[in-house]
Every structure is written in structure tokens, then in C-alpha cells.
Amino acid sequence: MSDPAVETQVLDRYECLACGYAYEPDAGDSKYQIAPGTPFTELPSNWRCPVCDAKTSQFQNIGPTGKSSGFQENLSYGLGVNKLTPTQKNLLIFGGLGLGFLLFMSLYGLQ
Ligand SMILES: [Zn+2]
């Protein structure tokens, strides 16, 4: 007798917000003698991040293994607003300087 609901259960991983260590439920944690297959939520209360000793409250659920959150991929998008070439930037800078110089000279000439 086996329970298929248990066998197909995918355990969530939890990532340490302090150091980036990810607890893998499938692997357990040898430092604290946590058996493989132990969910993060069933870790003993004295369990700490094996890397930086952060408490379990410092961990966030990052989902099951192999499932990307998609957050990292989205970081590179949305930054395409300012795509001026160096030449265009120089034109803007020197054009602005030249305009300021002309303005200055015209004011100077009025005196
Ligand atoms: Zn940590």
C-alpha cells in the first residue's frame, strides 16, 4: 500500500536571505543530521543555516527544484529607454555647451 499523493509531492526549497544558501529538502542537511526528504517546515526549531547560522525565519520559499521564478530573467528588461550611442551623447553634451556659450556671449554682449 503506497500513497501516490505522497510519492508525487514536490518539496519546496528555501533560500537563506542572509547568504543565499538554499535548503534542498531532497538532500537534507548533513551538518544537522537532517534526513533527505525532510520538508523545510519540519526542520527542528534549533536548525540554523549551515553557512551563516541564520534562523529559519531568515529563509524564504523559493519553490520546488527546477522551477524558475522568472525573476532573474526579467531584470534585464525594462532598461532599454536610454539607448543613445556615444556619438549621440557627445552631440548632446557639446551641443548643450555650445548653446550655453552662445547664450553667455549674447548676455555678455548686452552689457
Ligand atoms: Zn545563510
Boltz pocket constraint, residues with backbone or C-beta under 6 A from the ligand:
constraints:
  - pocket:
      binder: B
      contacts: [[A, 16], [A, 17], [A, 18], [A, 19], [A, 20], [A, 21], [A, 49], [A, 50], [A, 51], [A, 52], [A, 53], [A, 54]]
      max_distance: 6.0
